[in-house]
């Protein structure tokens, strides 16, 4: 129970800090007045704009942390993260088409639909290429994902240049690809929270299989785990989770790397505890990073992906050096 209480306290603390930070940084007493006087003008602004924004950032971070924990478990690699299998790149390609191409449906519907299709299509492409080439081992599958992600990144850049007819739309897509949380309405935030809960519900049944897979594919097979089918299932669940995060937050890197590693250092390798802990830590990291993005250069905002890259880059090097020393 103690880790759960600590994670709950961490989330509340990061939520409070995220609400305090912004173009105008609030004092703690002002935050208390917002809670005690919700009808005041400042309270309405904070409750209508800043609080949903911070909660949405937390949901996006939870999805990234969860997806990172799934991928690190599948590939048994502490450097794996949601972008390595091309799922985020595929979602970004689909979203770019939804934002720039003239379509017979509204962009509000086209963006999530095409992002979902892009993520699933990219993941299916990786699995198909690996199967046709006879790459059944996990490291080979990982390399196939890296190659597909590189191609998708180039395709996204080409589509941005080919489909953009004006500088404003190109800047909007570029800002989205650098990562940024859009402020949702309360009903939209409720939908996002339900999707986070659904993603966690889809990932938790994978916990026992991920524990067995961590012992090696041969041992996992001897324990009754159908390794190939399980890897496909786990990768598709991870792709779905990442697709949801891309729809709501753009391309936000390194949260899916940092959150599972921090959870693993703290709680160990059992995925029944690791998966929800990675989601909680990812939510905390994203809320803090989004607060920094809003408060660093007021009234402008720094793209969230740049903030997480500045934090996650040194973290990546730290993990890389630790693994090299092993």
N, C-alpha and C positions, 0 to 999 in steps of 0.2 A: 504493500500500500504506500510505502514511503516514496518510491519513485513516481507514482501517480500524483501524489500530493506536490512533490517538487516540480513536476512538469506543469501541473495546474497553476502553481504559483508563478512559474516562469512565463506562462502564457498571459496571465493577468498583468504581470509587470510589464511585459513587452507591449501589450495592448495599451496600457496607460501611457507608456513612453511614446508609442506611435501616435496616440491622440494628442499628446502635448506638443509633439514636433509638427512643424508645418511652416508655411510662409510667415506666419506670426506664431511664435512659440508661446504657448500658454504657461502660466504659473500653476503650481499644484492647487492653490486656493481657487483659481479660476476653474479648474477642472471640477473641483468639488461643488462650485456654484452651478456648473452645468448640470450636475447630477441632481442637485437640490432644487433648481429652478428651471425645469425643462422648457418653460414657455418664454423665457427671456430671449431677446434677439440673438445674442451670442450663442446661447444654448441651442437654438433652432439651427443655426448655421453648423455648429459642431455636430449635432445629432443627425442632420440631413446630409452633410457632405463628408466630414472627416471621419466619423466613426464607421460608416459603411465602407469607406475606402480602406481603412486599416483592417477591418474584418475581412474584406475581400482579399487583401494582400496575405492575410493569415491563411485563408483557404487555398490560395494559389501556392503558397509555400508548403502547406500540408500535402498537397498533391505532388509537388516536386520531391519532397522528402520521401513520401511513400513510393513513388516511382523509382527513385534512386535506390531505396532499400531492396526493392524487388529485383532490379537489374544487377546490383552488386551481389545479391544472393544467387541469381542465376549464373552469372559469369565467374563467381568466386574471385572477384577482383575488386580491391578497394578503390581503384581509380575509375570504375565504371560509373556512369551517370546517365540520366534519361536521354541525352542527346546522341549517345554513341550508336544506337541502333537505327537512327534516321527517323524515329517517330516524331520528334519535335521538328525536324527539318521538313518532313512530309506535311505536318500540320501547318507549318509556316508557308509552304508553297500553296496549299489549299486556301489559307486565309488571304494570301496575297492576291490570288485570283478573285476571291470574294470581295475584296476591297477595291480592286482596280478594274476588273472586267465588267462590261455591260451584261447583266444577267436578267432573266425574266422574273426573278424573285428579289425581294428586298435584301439589302446588305445585312440587316439584322438577323435574317434567317440564313443567308448564304454563308456568312462568316463561320458560325459554329458547325454547320453541315459540312462545308468543304474542308474545314480543319479536321473534323473527325475522319472524313474519307481519306484525307491526305495522310494522317497518322496511321490508320489501319492499312492503307495501300502501301506505304513505305515499309512498314513492318512485314507485310506479306511478301513484298518484293525481296527483302533481305532473306527471309526464310526460304523463298523459292530459289533465289540464286544459290544459297548455300546448299540446298537439296540437289539442284541440278549439277553443281560442281563437286558433290560428294563431300562437302565440308560439314561433317556431323559433329566434330569436336567443338566445345564451347569457345576456345580461343579463335578458331577459324571463323565461327559465326560472328564473333565480335569484330574481327577484321573486315568481314563482309559488310557489317553495319557501318563501320567507319568510312568505307569506300562509298556506300550509298549516301551517307550523310554529306560527304563532300560534293557529290554530284547534285544533290538536292539544293545545297547552298548556292552552287553556281546557277542552277535553274531558277531559284528565287531571285537572284540578282538580275538575271536576264529578263524575267517577267516584270520586275520593277521598272527596268528601262524600256521595255517594249510596250507595256500597257499603260504607263503613266503618260497622260496628255497634258498635265500641268504640274508646275513645281509644287503646288500646295498638296496635291494628292500624293506625290512622291515623298514629300517630307512627312506626311501622315503615316505612310507605310513604313518608312525608314524609322520613325520614332517608335512604331509598334514593334518592329523587329528588334530594336534595342531593349525592349522590355518596358512595360509601364502598365500600372493597374488603372483601369477605368472605374470611376465611382459608380457603383450600382444603386438602383433603388432598393428599398427594403424587400419587396417581393423578389427581385432578381437575386439579392443576397441570400434569401431563403432557398431559392433554387440551387444556387452554388453550394450552399451548405449541405443540401440533400445529395448533391453529386459527390461531394467529399465523403459523406457517410457511405454512399453506395460504393465508391472506390475502395474505401477501407474494408467494407463488407466483402468485396470481391477478392481483396488481397489476403485477408486473414486465413482463408482456407488453404492458401499456398504455404503456410508457415511450416508445417511438418515436412512437406516435400522439399522446401528450401533447406531445412536442417539436414535432411538426408543427402541432398545434392552437395552440400558442403563437405561431405565425407569422401567425395569423388564419385564419378559416374559409375564405375564398376561396383563400388560398395552400395550405391543407391539402387542399382539394378538388382543386386542380391537381396536387398531389403524389400523388394517388391514394387519399386517406383518405376513406372514406364517413362524413362528419362526423356526420350525424344518428344513424346506427347506432352509431358509436363513442361518442358522448356518452351514449346510452342504456346501452351496455355499461359504460362507466366509472362512471356514476352508480350502477348496480346493484351493481357491485363495491364501490364506496365505501359504499353502504348496508349491504351484508353485513358489511363490516369493522366499521362503527359498531355494528351490531346486536350483534355478539359482545361489543364493549366495554361496551355498556349492560347486557347480561345479567350481566356479572361485576363491573361497577363502578358501576352507576347512571349518573346524569347528571353527567358531569365535563366542564366547559366549558374552553375556551381552550387546552388542550393541543394540540388539533388545529389551532389557529391559530399558536401559538408555535413548535412543533417544525418544521414545514415552512419557516417564515420564517427561522429560525436556520440550518437546513440550506442554504437558498437563498443567504443572505448568505455562507456559508462556502464552499460547493462550486459555486455557480452554478446554472444552470437545467436542465441535462441530467438527465432523470428517471431514467435508469439508475442514477445515483449518488444522486440526490435522494431517491428512494423509501425505500431501506434506511436512509439517513442520517436521514431524518425519523422513521422508526420507532425507531431507536436513541436519538435525542434525546428523543422522546416518552417512551420507557421511562425514561430518566434523570430527566426532569422529574417524572414520576408517582411514582417511587420517593422522590425528595426531598420532594415535596409530601405524600406519605402519611406519611413519617417526621415531618414537621412537624405534621401533623394528630394523630398519636399522642402527640407529646411536648409540645405547647404547653400543654395544660391537664390534666395527669394528675390523677386516673385517668380522666377523661372524654376523649372524642375529639371533635375538630372535624371536621365533614363535609369530605371531601376536595374536593368541589366549591367550598366556600367558600374554601379555601386557594388553589386554582388560579384562582378569580375575583380574589382579592386580588393575585395575581401577574400574571394575564393581562390584567386591566383596564388598568393603566398601559401594558403592552406594546401592547395594542390602540390606545391613544391615540398611542403613539409611532409605530406603523406608519401610523396615519391622518394624523398630521402630516407624516411623510416623503412620503406619497403626495400630500398637498395641496401641498407645496412643489414637487413635480414639475410 
